[in-house]
Structure formats: C-alpha cells, structure tokens
Amino acid sequence: MPTTRSPRGRRTEKNALSSRHTSPRSNNGTNASKEESRRTRVPEFKNRQEEAEFWDTHSFTDYWDEFTPVKVRVAKKLSEPVTMRIDLTALEGLRDRAAKMGVGATTLIRIWILERLQAEHDAERPKRRRKSA
C-alpha cells in the first residue's frame, strides 16, 4: 500500500476507510488486533456543541484518512418564496425571539406557520371512538 506523510509528518497509509475506523496497522508496523483496527482518532461526541468545539480547534485534514466519500443528492427548489409586510415593532420582536432560539427570523416564521397548519389539520381530523368491550 502506498504511504505518504500526514500534515504532522507522520507516515500514513492511504486507503478508503470509514469515518469511524483507522488503519489496521499499529504504530510499530505490525498487524493490529481487531479492537485496535476499530479505534478512531475522532472522538465520540455527546452533542453537536461538543463536536463543534472539537472541530473549531482541530483541522479535518488531520483526520482525512478516517473519512469515506459519500454521494449527496440535492433536491431542486423545495419551496416557493412569499413576500409579506410586517410592522417594525413586530419584526424586531420576531428577530429577538428567533435569535434566542438560534434561528433566523424567516426560519421562525416558517416553523410557526407549519406548526399552525399541523394544528389546524389535527383539529379538523375526526376523532376516533374507542370500541367498548
């Protein structure tokens, strides 16, 4: 297998590995056990915040050999734009609330509209009666 130097100068083997597996060779060049071959240098994360903090301080290029290419399909035009007018006070309140939730104002509007449409749909659906024994 061809070998190259990693960004930190370490000798590495180039092969296609999943993002959760490392090379099956140990540091001394001998075959590693199955347990060692499943180890990864990318840690398991408890949540997205922890993962974001990790990648803020690490370069993904140092872990390149642990990633596998994937095919991504992008759907065409998932929605239609809608233009609306809203008074400045309401818009400021909307932006404040959206910021507290960590989303943009238009995303919050979309969430609220979809929630309301679902609630209306649920209210219109006839209630099922339970059969009595």
N, C-alpha and C positions, 0 to 999 in steps of 0.2 A: 504494500500500500504506500502511495507517495506521502512523504512527510514535508511539513513546512514549519516555519516559525510563527508562533502566535504573536499578537501585538506586544506581549510582555516578554518575548524572546524565548518562550518555552517551545520545545519540539512537540508538534501535534500531528495526529494522523487525520487526513481529510477523508471523511466518509459521510454518508447521509444517515444522520441519527435523529431520533425523535427529540422533542424538546425536553424530555424527562430522562434521557439516557446519556451516558458518556461512553467513551471508548472502552472496549473490553480489555484493555491492557493497563496494567498497573504502572506506577511511576518508574519501576526498575526494568520495564520492558517485557516482563513475563506475563503470561495469561492470568487474568484476574478471575476471582470466583464470580459466580452469577450474581451474588449480592453486591459486589463491588461494581459490576458492569451496569447495574441499575441505578447507581448513585448519580446525582447531578450536582453541578456546582451552583445551579439556580435553586435557591431555597423554595420551600413550600410557603405560601403566604396565607395569613389568616383572613385578610380582606384586601380590597383594592387600594386602600390608603397605604397599607404596609408595602404592597407591591410598587405603588407609585414612588414611595420614599426610596425603595431599593434602586429602582431604575433612574431616579434623579441623581444618584451617587455612583452608578455603575454604567459602563458602556455595553450595549448589546453586542458590539463587535468582539468583546472578550469572551462571549458565550456562543459565537456563531456556529461552532461545531455541534451544539446541542439542539439546533433548530432544524425543522424539516419544512421545505416549501409546501404551501397549500394553495389550492385553487380557490379564488374568491370570485363569486358572481355578484355583480352589482345590478340591481333592478333599475329599470328605467322609470323615471318620473312617478314616484309613489303618491304624490298629492298635487292638488291644484292650489295656487295662491288665492287668498281672499284679502281684499282691501277693506278696511273699516276705519271709522273715525271714533276717537275716544277723547274725552276732555283731559286736560293736562294733569289735574289732580288725581284722577283715576289711573292714568298712565304711570304717574310717579309711585302710587301705591302698589300697582301691579309690578313695577320694576323692583321695588323694595322687597315685596313678598317673594318674587322669583329669585332674587339674589340670596335670600335666606334659605331657599330650597336648593340653591346651587344650579339653577337652570336659567335660561333666557326667558324674557317676557313672552315671546311668541310660543315657546315651548309650553309655558304655564297655561297660556290661553288654550292651546291645543289639548292639553291634559284636561282642563276644566270642561271644555266642550265635549270631549269624548266621554268623560265621567257622566255628564248630564244626559247625553244621548243614551248611554247604557242604562242609567236610572229610569229614564222615560220608557225605554224598551222593556225593562223588567216590570215596571208598573202596569204596562199595557198587557202583558202576558197573563192569560187566565190562570188563576190559582188552581192547582190540582188538589182534589179532595182525597183524603186517605180513606181506604175501604175499611169499614168497621168489621170486626170479627164476629 
